[in-house]
Amino acid sequence: MRDKTTTRLTDFHDFKFIFFENLFKPRQLYLQSQNSVLSNLWLAT
């Protein structure tokens, strides 16, 4: 019984981790691309 609860907890933790990764990774990549574009424009002028 104890093993089952621990595996359920790890599954939930994995789900949370994946969820937050998917939530924040694209935003981070988007911000990085925006920053690189802005810096390129700034360097070009």
FENJO-V982930 format. One record per pair of residues at least 4 apart in sequence whose ideal C-beta (glycine too) atoms are under 7 Angstrom apart, sorted by the first residue. I is the first residue (numbers start at 1). GAP is how many residues later the second one is. Records with the same first field share a line. If there is no record, write none. Layout:
# FENJO-V982930
I->GAP ; GAP
This chain:
# FENJO-V982930
1->4
2->4
3->4
4->4
5->4
6->4
7->4
8->4
9->4
10->4
11->4
12->4
13->4
14->4
15->4
16->4
17->4
18->4
19->4
20->4
21->4
24->4
25->4
26->4
27->4
28->4
29->4
30->4
31->4
32->4
33->4
34->4
35->4
36->4
37->4
38->4
39->4
40->4
41->4
